[in-house]
Amino acid sequence: MFAPSRFLVLAAALLIASAPAAVATTAARDTTGPRRAWLRDDPADSLYRAAREALSASRWRDAATLFGQIGRRYPSSGYAADALYWRAFALYRLGGSGDLSAARESLRQQERKYPRAATRGDAQALATQISAALARLGDAGAAASVAQTASGAAAGGDGREGREGRGGSGCRDNDDDVRAVALNAVLQMDADRAIPLLRKVLARRDAGSECLRRRAVFLVSQHQSPETESILLDAARNDPDREVRGQAVFWLSQAGGESAVTALDSIVRQSPDTELQEKAIFALSQQESPKALDALRSYAERTDVPEENREKAIFWIGQRRGAENGAYLRALYARLTAEPLKEKALFALSQRNEPENQRFLLDVARNESEKLEMRKRALFWAGQSGASLGELDALYGSLRNPEMKEQVIFALSQRNDSAAVDRLIGIARTEKDTELRKKAIFWLGQSRDPRAAAFLGELLEGK
């Protein structure tokens, strides 16, 4: 399995939580438990309530016993059909070979006696999980069953083509749950056999196979093999489903090797899908290699791609360590023409607490050939990134534009130190421009410094 960074661990968790990945199968969903008792006059009502309570408390043995009693004592009860499922679930959670075999038999009884039970759909996926668990304990028959199901997922042609409601973001079909569990089980038992099956799944293009392909991408990513990156790259480039492509790019970013960087670089260079380019930019930003940084720089300089994506590339360059990145961004700024890109470069420079960058931001603020809003932005970020009070003082004295001088006053007001309060008091006392004096007085009024309060008191007294 790839070893993601701390940031990407969170991204991975969000990704898996927002889509029905292979691990989010029946057992995970069923931890919410059976629904509340709804048949007060049913003879098994009190038994069902007790069984449900035991299951909610994770008392698996008690729950299995109580749910089992419902079917034996009250076979005509309205609770009997689902009780067999929940008995199987509790036994599955116990996990011993005898319990797993009993769980499998419980589901078979449900299928024979109550084929229209509300839990039958989930029961199919749970049965596959039980078979997978038995296979890991050496049950040859269970292993064969799992392998057959996984092979069916790879082959397609299962009669599901054209079903209504299979596309889109729902992906709740229980057949896909069964196949995903089976593929995962084969991966755990025999990875050499599973990888070709997963490749076949990702090659499917039949209607309704999108959900299974999304889960297959996740499973491929969890097994490091010489084929992993090539499979993910092929999915990222060629799968018709946007979510499959996006997930493939995400998992490529976890690989961390130079071949993964090469794959991601090829996506930002060649893919016509701008959303996929954006994902690849983020993935490259998580790689430490010089080649990944070169790819981000090349993208930031392109004029044939969306500005929004170029902004993201510039942002991530600014997050990289190394003084050379500051030098690169300063040189890049001079070549940029679009204001949003120039603003993003200024912001990226402000994120690097380096004297050269602070001086550059102040130079932009002084430059009267720059647009006023850009100068204001540069001044704001210079103040935020730690430009000294002496530099801000010098800038204030050199400026002729009142709006820029007001921006210096604002920058001073954002400094949480007594020296900045002294500068504001000085402006409020000596500035000839009445409006600028008012601005300094306003910001002094927002300060909690006692000297600001004393100065304002003097003004009120006419001193």
Phi, psi and omega per residue, in radians:
M1 nan 2.496 3.113
F2 -1.170 2.713 -3.135
A3 -1.889 1.615 -3.065
P4 -1.285 2.730 3.038
S5 -1.191 2.938 -3.125
R6 -1.058 -0.707 3.137
F7 -1.099 -0.737 -3.087
L8 -1.314 -0.381 3.018
V9 -1.039 -0.774 3.107
L10 -1.122 -0.790 3.128
A11 -1.036 -0.716 3.109
A12 -1.098 -0.746 -3.136
A13 -1.077 -0.728 3.120
L14 -1.157 -0.711 3.132
L15 -1.065 -0.839 -3.105
I16 -1.164 -0.649 -3.126
A17 -1.196 -0.513 -3.054
S18 -1.550 -0.146 3.136
A19 -2.374 2.614 -3.095
P20 -1.344 1.413 3.139
A21 -1.245 3.022 -3.026
A22 -1.083 -0.525 -3.121
V23 -1.370 -0.288 -3.094
A24 -1.540 1.108 -3.065
T25 -1.792 -2.834 -2.960
T26 -0.963 -0.808 -3.073
A27 -1.052 -0.653 3.137
A28 -1.183 -0.713 -3.097
R29 -1.260 -0.566 -3.012
D30 -1.349 -0.076 3.123
T31 -1.162 -0.195 3.034
T32 -1.239 -0.341 3.055
G33 1.527 2.969 3.118
P34 -1.207 2.771 -3.112
R35 -1.232 2.834 -3.111
R36 -1.068 2.674 3.116
A37 -1.004 2.400 -3.061
W38 -2.298 0.045 -3.088
L39 -2.157 1.407 -3.031
R40 -1.065 -0.569 -3.098
D41 -1.562 0.002 -3.132
D42 -1.285 2.412 -3.116
P43 -1.102 -0.362 -3.121
A44 -1.735 0.183 -3.032
D45 -1.050 -0.866 -3.100
S46 -1.157 -0.625 3.106
L47 -1.142 -0.727 3.123
Y48 -1.097 -0.737 3.135
R49 -1.076 -0.729 3.131
A50 -1.157 -0.706 3.137
A51 -1.136 -0.738 3.129
R52 -1.095 -0.728 3.125
E53 -1.101 -0.733 3.130
A54 -1.111 -0.710 3.135
L55 -1.146 -0.744 3.141
S56 -1.091 -0.525 3.137
A57 -1.559 0.118 -3.136
S58 1.096 0.474 3.031
R59 -1.581 1.354 -2.931
W60 -1.084 -0.710 -3.105
R61 -1.145 -0.787 3.110
D62 -1.084 -0.745 -3.119
A63 -1.100 -0.754 -3.139
A64 -1.095 -0.715 -3.140
T65 -1.132 -0.824 -3.081
L66 -1.182 -0.760 3.100
F67 -1.125 -0.630 3.111
G68 -1.133 -0.594 3.133
Q69 -1.164 -0.510 -3.128
I70 -1.050 -0.850 -3.111
G71 -1.188 -0.634 -3.111
R72 -1.288 -0.740 -3.060
R73 -1.506 -0.553 -3.056
Y74 -2.362 1.189 -3.071
P75 -1.089 -0.354 3.131
S76 -1.651 0.044 -3.123
S77 -1.115 2.583 3.059
G78 -1.180 -0.223 3.117
Y79 -1.643 -0.198 -2.947
A80 -1.098 -0.684 -3.060
A81 -1.116 -0.898 -3.113
D82 -1.287 -0.412 3.136
A83 -1.059 -0.626 3.115
L84 -1.109 -0.663 3.105
Y85 -1.138 -0.831 -3.074
W86 -1.221 -0.510 3.004
R87 -1.098 -0.776 3.137
A88 -1.095 -0.694 -3.135
F89 -1.108 -0.775 3.137
A90 -1.109 -0.726 3.112
L91 -1.135 -0.681 3.094
Y92 -1.042 -0.699 -3.130
R93 -1.205 -0.456 3.065
L94 -1.187 -0.747 2.892
G95 1.524 -0.140 3.101
G96 -1.250 2.805 -3.087
S97 -1.086 -0.693 3.104
G98 -1.147 -0.734 3.119
D99 -1.131 -0.698 3.137
L100 -1.139 -0.710 3.107
S101 -1.121 -0.711 3.098
A102 -1.143 -0.636 3.103
A103 -1.115 -0.752 3.122
R104 -1.088 -0.718 3.123
E105 -1.156 -0.619 3.121
S106 -1.096 -0.714 3.116
L107 -1.206 -0.602 3.086
R108 -1.152 -0.666 3.068
Q109 -1.100 -0.725 3.125
Q110 -1.073 -0.737 -3.130
E111 -1.107 -0.682 -3.137
R112 -1.265 -0.789 -3.001
K113 -1.544 -0.598 -3.023
Y114 -2.334 1.168 -3.064
P115 -1.105 -0.300 -3.141
R116 -1.863 0.372 3.115
A117 -1.047 2.557 -3.111
A118 -1.072 -0.449 -3.096
T119 -1.670 0.157 -3.076
R120 -1.083 -0.655 -3.141
G121 -1.083 -0.837 3.106
D122 -1.172 -0.506 -3.121
A123 -1.088 -0.593 -3.134
Q124 -1.119 -0.756 3.119
A125 -1.208 -0.684 3.115
L126 -1.107 -0.674 3.115
A127 -1.057 -0.681 3.118
T128 -1.185 -0.672 3.082
Q129 -1.110 -0.701 3.116
I130 -1.116 -0.760 3.112
S131 -1.080 -0.689 3.128
A132 -1.111 -0.734 3.129
A133 -1.134 -0.724 3.098
L134 -1.135 -0.663 3.122
A135 -1.084 -0.676 3.127
R136 -1.183 -0.363 3.097
L137 -1.613 0.090 3.040
G138 1.762 0.179 3.127
D139 -1.353 1.871 -3.065
A140 -1.136 -0.676 3.135
G141 -1.118 -0.735 3.110
A142 -1.125 -0.714 3.132
A143 -1.086 -0.707 3.124
A144 -1.135 -0.683 3.130
S145 -1.117 -0.773 3.123
V146 -1.103 -0.786 -3.134
A147 -1.070 -0.682 3.133
Q148 -1.124 -0.749 3.124
T149 -1.111 -0.745 3.127
A150 -1.115 -0.706 3.111
S151 -1.114 -0.657 3.084
G152 -1.101 -0.657 3.106
A153 -1.106 -0.691 -3.126
A154 -1.236 -0.650 -3.064
A155 -1.342 -0.511 -3.064
G156 1.242 -2.717 3.129
G157 1.047 0.652 -3.042
D158 -1.747 0.259 3.088
G159 1.447 0.112 -3.096
R160 -1.643 -0.109 -3.099
E161 -1.018 2.397 3.049
G162 1.455 0.055 3.122
R163 -1.111 2.554 3.105
E164 -1.298 2.550 2.970
G165 1.294 0.304 -3.103
R166 -1.558 -0.470 -3.082
G167 -1.408 -2.935 3.085
G168 1.304 -2.744 -2.998
S169 -1.681 0.009 -3.080
G170 -1.135 -1.106 3.064
C171 0.888 0.876 -3.126
R172 -1.939 0.169 -3.056
D173 -1.164 2.255 -3.070
N174 -1.228 -0.465 3.067
D175 -1.045 -0.699 3.107
D176 -1.158 -0.642 3.070
D177 -1.020 -0.818 -3.122
V178 -1.037 -0.827 -3.087
R179 -1.203 -0.657 3.120
A180 -1.134 -0.748 3.099
V181 -1.076 -0.727 -3.127
A182 -1.124 -0.762 3.121
L183 -1.080 -0.739 3.126
N184 -1.110 -0.700 3.133
A185 -1.118 -0.758 3.113
V186 -1.115 -0.658 3.108
L187 -1.049 -0.695 3.132
Q188 -1.241 -0.609 -3.083
M189 -1.456 -0.724 -3.016
D190 -2.654 1.518 -3.056
A191 -1.081 -0.633 -3.124
D192 -1.076 -0.540 3.103
R193 -1.443 -0.571 -3.050
A194 -1.264 -0.684 -3.048
I195 -1.041 -0.790 3.067
P196 -1.070 -0.616 3.104
L197 -1.137 -0.740 3.130
L198 -1.142 -0.651 3.079
R199 -1.070 -0.701 3.122
K200 -1.165 -0.681 3.096
V201 -1.031 -0.791 -3.103
L202 -1.235 -0.289 3.080
A203 -1.474 -0.180 -3.121
R204 -1.181 2.510 3.091
R205 -2.314 0.243 -3.135
D206 -1.249 2.692 -3.110
A207 -1.044 2.313 3.064
G208 1.547 0.052 -3.132
S209 -1.592 0.055 -3.083
E210 -1.014 -0.772 -3.062
C211 -1.104 -0.732 3.132
L212 -1.162 -0.639 3.124
R213 -1.163 -0.638 3.103
R214 -1.073 -0.702 -3.137
R215 -1.267 -0.594 3.124
A216 -1.136 -0.642 3.092
V217 -1.022 -0.799 3.124
F218 -1.061 -0.791 -3.111
L219 -1.106 -0.724 3.098
V220 -1.023 -0.737 -3.072
S221 -1.131 -0.403 -3.075
Q222 -1.504 0.028 -3.140
H223 -2.239 2.041 3.132
Q224 -1.400 2.059 3.083
S225 -2.606 2.879 3.120
P226 -1.025 -0.394 -3.090
E227 -1.605 -0.222 -2.982
T228 -0.969 -0.925 -3.061
E229 -1.150 -0.657 -3.142
S230 -1.169 -0.650 3.111
I231 -1.145 -0.800 -3.137
L232 -1.131 -0.708 3.134
L233 -1.116 -0.735 3.109
D234 -1.064 -0.738 3.110
A235 -1.133 -0.712 -3.128
A236 -1.120 -0.604 -3.089
R237 -1.487 -0.648 -2.851
N238 -2.060 -0.263 -3.098
D239 -1.174 2.380 -3.129
P240 -1.267 -0.263 -3.102
D241 -1.589 2.183 -3.082
R242 -1.073 -0.652 -3.111
E243 -1.206 -0.664 3.071
V244 -1.053 -0.797 -3.135
R245 -1.071 -0.779 -3.117
G246 -1.110 -0.750 3.130
Q247 -1.157 -0.639 3.118
A248 -1.090 -0.723 3.100
V249 -1.122 -0.762 3.137
F250 -1.004 -0.837 -3.081
W251 -1.262 -0.463 3.005
L252 -1.058 -0.634 -3.102
S253 -1.143 -0.334 -3.139
Q254 -1.438 -0.241 -3.040
A255 -1.176 -0.736 3.037
G256 1.361 -0.117 -3.127
G257 -1.556 2.923 3.138
E258 -1.122 -0.564 3.128
S259 -1.166 -0.605 3.079
A260 -1.166 -0.715 3.097
V261 -1.074 -0.740 3.104
T262 -1.053 -0.727 3.135
A263 -1.120 -0.778 3.140
L264 -1.147 -0.690 3.101
D265 -1.070 -0.691 3.137
S266 -1.127 -0.539 3.120
I267 -1.223 -0.811 -3.129
V268 -1.180 -0.462 3.136
R269 -1.429 -0.631 -2.898
Q270 -2.013 -0.429 -3.046
S271 -1.233 2.332 3.061
P272 -1.405 -0.136 -3.104
D273 -1.492 1.848 -3.068
T274 -1.182 -0.526 3.085
E275 -1.177 -0.662 3.094
L276 -1.195 -0.634 3.054
Q277 -1.027 -0.750 3.136
E278 -1.047 -0.756 3.118
K279 -1.122 -0.669 3.136
A280 -1.198 -0.593 3.071
I281 -1.067 -0.826 3.108
F282 -1.063 -0.763 -3.129
A283 -1.058 -0.734 3.116
L284 -1.128 -0.586 -3.120
S285 -1.140 -0.350 -3.127
Q286 -1.563 -0.071 3.133
Q287 -1.661 2.414 -3.091
E288 -1.524 -0.133 -2.987
S289 -1.282 2.591 3.058
P290 -1.011 -0.553 -3.129
K291 -1.142 -0.651 3.098
A292 -1.144 -0.721 3.108
L293 -1.113 -0.728 3.091
D294 -1.047 -0.678 3.130
A295 -1.130 -0.722 3.108
L296 -1.126 -0.743 3.133
R297 -1.107 -0.760 3.127
S298 -1.051 -0.712 -3.135
Y299 -1.180 -0.715 -3.108
A300 -1.052 -0.468 -3.084
E301 -1.586 -0.162 -3.087
R302 -1.264 2.563 3.101
T303 -1.923 0.014 -3.089
D304 -1.834 0.286 -3.136
V305 -2.207 2.838 -3.102
P306 -1.048 2.444 3.121
E307 -1.047 -0.612 -3.129
E308 -1.033 -0.697 3.125
N309 -1.251 -0.627 3.084
R310 -1.119 -0.677 3.092
E311 -1.026 -0.741 -3.135
K312 -1.145 -0.694 3.106
A313 -1.087 -0.737 3.117
I314 -1.112 -0.751 3.121
F315 -1.000 -0.823 -3.078
W316 -1.232 -0.521 3.037
I317 -1.078 -0.697 3.130
G318 -1.137 -0.350 3.140
Q319 -1.508 -0.150 -3.104
R320 -1.416 2.534 3.084
R321 -1.295 2.738 3.069
G322 2.004 2.231 -3.121
A323 -1.091 -0.454 -3.119
E324 -1.119 -0.439 3.114
N325 -1.219 -0.644 3.060
G326 -1.101 -0.768 3.118
A327 -1.080 -0.700 3.130
Y328 -1.110 -0.796 -3.105
L329 -1.146 -0.634 3.094
R330 -1.131 -0.710 3.104
A331 -1.211 -0.661 3.137
L332 -1.113 -0.702 -3.121
Y333 -0.946 -0.707 -3.107
A334 -1.153 -0.392 -3.102
R335 -1.662 -0.199 -3.097
L336 -1.437 2.559 3.115
T337 -2.055 -0.556 -3.116
A338 -1.306 2.280 -3.087
E339 -1.067 -0.748 3.123
P340 -1.022 -0.638 3.135
L341 -1.229 -0.712 3.115
K342 -1.118 -0.723 3.119
E343 -1.092 -0.710 3.131
K344 -1.145 -0.616 3.098
A345 -1.154 -0.706 3.089
L346 -1.083 -0.760 3.116
F347 -1.085 -0.774 -3.130
A348 -1.054 -0.691 3.104
L349 -1.140 -0.632 -3.123
S350 -1.192 -0.343 -3.134
Q351 -1.392 -0.134 -3.127
R352 -1.942 1.892 -3.040
N353 -1.337 1.307 -3.097
E354 -2.225 2.358 -3.106
P355 -0.965 -0.653 -3.130
E356 -1.078 -0.676 -3.141
N357 -1.228 -0.706 3.115
Q358 -1.095 -0.728 3.094
R359 -1.116 -0.677 3.132
F360 -1.103 -0.777 3.126
L361 -1.070 -0.716 3.113
L362 -1.177 -0.605 3.078
D363 -1.117 -0.715 3.084
V364 -1.096 -0.706 3.125
A365 -1.091 -0.605 -3.141
R366 -1.337 -0.469 -2.950
N367 -1.228 1.889 -3.078
E368 -1.298 -0.172 3.067
S369 -1.433 -0.237 3.057
E370 -1.383 2.677 3.073
K371 -1.143 2.585 -3.026
L372 -1.021 -0.769 -3.108
E373 -1.114 -0.617 3.123
M374 -1.197 -0.681 3.101
R375 -1.099 -0.724 3.119
K376 -1.082 -0.754 3.126
R377 -1.071 -0.793 -3.128
A378 -1.068 -0.723 3.132
L379 -1.146 -0.732 3.128
F380 -1.055 -0.826 -3.097
W381 -1.240 -0.497 3.050
A382 -1.118 -0.757 3.102
G383 -1.112 -0.680 -3.125
Q384 -1.246 -0.498 -3.059
S385 -1.595 0.058 3.001
G386 1.828 0.359 3.045
A387 -0.990 2.449 -3.044
S388 -1.247 2.772 3.093
L389 -1.121 -0.574 3.091
G390 -1.098 -0.717 3.119
E391 -1.163 -0.698 3.116
L392 -1.175 -0.667 3.074
D393 -1.046 -0.841 -3.111
A394 -1.090 -0.701 3.126
L395 -1.116 -0.767 -3.129
Y396 -1.028 -0.732 -3.124
G397 -1.211 -0.449 -3.086
S398 -1.565 -0.246 -3.055
L399 -1.407 2.556 3.054
R400 -1.940 -0.419 -3.093
N401 -1.392 2.128 -3.116
P402 -1.046 -0.602 3.141
E403 -1.137 -0.645 3.104
M404 -1.229 -0.654 3.103
K405 -1.146 -0.642 3.071
E406 -1.096 -0.624 3.126
Q407 -1.160 -0.613 3.069
V408 -1.130 -0.741 3.102
I409 -1.021 -0.755 3.105
F410 -1.100 -0.747 3.129
A411 -1.068 -0.698 3.098
L412 -1.118 -0.654 -3.108
S413 -1.164 -0.359 -3.115
Q414 -1.540 -0.073 3.130
R415 -1.519 2.250 -3.094
N416 -1.662 1.096 3.086
D417 -2.608 2.752 -3.039
S418 -1.194 -0.535 -3.134
A419 -1.094 -0.644 3.106
A420 -1.145 -0.627 3.077
V421 -1.109 -0.706 3.091
D422 -1.032 -0.740 -3.136
R423 -1.122 -0.726 3.132
L424 -1.150 -0.693 3.100
I425 -1.095 -0.707 3.108
G426 -1.062 -0.754 3.110
I427 -1.120 -0.756 -3.136
A428 -1.104 -0.489 -3.133
R429 -1.462 -0.683 -2.877
T430 -2.005 -0.267 -3.093
E431 -1.106 2.283 -3.109
K432 -1.357 -0.485 3.137
D433 -1.344 2.010 -3.071
T434 -1.042 -0.698 -3.098
E435 -1.141 -0.656 3.114
L436 -1.212 -0.669 3.063
R437 -1.034 -0.743 3.132
K438 -1.062 -0.704 3.141
K439 -1.107 -0.755 3.131
A440 -1.104 -0.725 3.121
I441 -1.125 -0.705 3.121
F442 -1.022 -0.824 -3.085
W443 -1.256 -0.519 3.019
L444 -1.114 -0.588 3.103
G445 -1.163 -0.339 3.106
Q446 -1.557 -0.129 -3.071
S447 -1.494 2.611 3.052
R448 -1.714 0.074 3.135
D449 -1.197 2.253 -3.112
P450 -1.062 -0.478 3.114
R451 -1.209 -0.584 3.059
A452 -1.122 -0.758 3.117
A453 -1.089 -0.708 3.137
A454 -1.123 -0.739 3.133
F455 -1.091 -0.792 3.138
L456 -1.095 -0.623 3.083
G457 -1.107 -0.693 3.100
E458 -1.082 -0.726 3.136
L459 -1.082 -0.747 -3.129
L460 -1.124 -0.532 -3.130
E461 -1.496 -0.048 3.108
G462 1.371 0.358 -3.134
K463 -1.460 nan nan
